[in-house]
Amino acid sequence: MTAFTTKILDIGVPTITGRIYPAEEIAKAAQLVNLPLLGQVGVPESHQINLEDVSHKVTALRVVNNELFADVIVLDTEKGK
């Protein structure tokens, strides 16, 4: 398995969809998330996670200097390879 940290959001800057997330909202949400989170590569068609498509898990979220970072572990699954 591979582990890494990645920036997932610039806080206070418009996203690709034009949404701007306030720092207070992101900091609060990062504390409330139940970890770990399972994820898949790409954009799913729904909010349901299909376990056959799981490729990674997020083990931590943190805000540093108006950026949101995630600690990610790539899983030893078919989609994680």
C-alpha positions in Angstrom: 0.0 0.0 0.0 1.1 3.5 -0.7 0.4 6.4 1.7 0.7 10.1 0.9 -0.6 13.6 1.8 -2.4 15.7 -0.8 -4.0 19.1 -0.9 -7.6 18.8 -1.8 -8.9 22.3 -1.5 -7.7 25.9 -1.5 -10.0 27.6 1.1 -11.6 30.9 0.1 -10.7 30.4 -3.6 -13.3 29.5 -6.2 -13.4 25.8 -7.1 -13.8 24.5 -10.7 -17.5 24.8 -10.2 -17.2 28.4 -8.9 -18.0 27.6 -5.3 -16.1 29.4 -2.5 -15.8 27.5 0.8 -15.3 29.7 3.9 -12.5 28.8 6.2 -14.8 28.4 9.2 -17.0 26.0 7.4 -14.1 23.8 6.2 -12.4 23.7 9.6 -15.7 22.6 11.3 -16.5 20.0 8.6 -13.0 18.5 8.8 -13.5 18.0 12.6 -16.9 16.4 12.1 -16.1 13.9 9.4 -16.1 10.2 10.5 -12.8 8.8 9.4 -11.6 6.7 7.6 -13.5 7.6 4.4 -13.5 5.2 1.4 -12.9 6.6 -2.0 -12.8 5.7 -5.6 -10.9 7.2 -8.6 -13.0 9.5 -10.8 -16.4 11.0 -10.2 -19.0 8.5 -9.2 -22.5 8.8 -10.7 -24.1 8.8 -7.3 -23.1 9.3 -3.6 -23.1 5.6 -3.1 -19.7 3.9 -2.9 -19.5 0.6 -4.7 -17.0 -1.5 -2.8 -15.8 -3.0 -6.1 -14.6 0.5 -7.1 -12.9 1.5 -3.9 -9.3 2.5 -4.5 -8.2 4.4 -1.4 -9.1 5.6 2.1 -8.7 9.0 3.7 -7.3 8.6 7.2 -7.0 12.3 8.3 -8.1 15.8 7.3 -6.4 19.0 8.4 -6.4 22.7 7.5 -3.0 24.4 7.1 -2.7 28.0 5.9 -6.1 28.1 4.1 -5.5 24.8 2.4 -7.3 21.5 3.2 -5.0 18.4 3.2 -5.9 14.7 3.4 -3.8 11.7 4.4 -4.5 9.0 1.9 -3.7 5.3 1.7 -4.0 3.6 -1.6 -5.6 0.2 -1.0 -4.5 -3.2 -2.4 -7.7 -3.5 -4.4 -8.3 -4.0 -8.1 -9.0 -0.3 -8.5 -6.2 0.7 -6.2 -3.6 -0.9 -8.4 
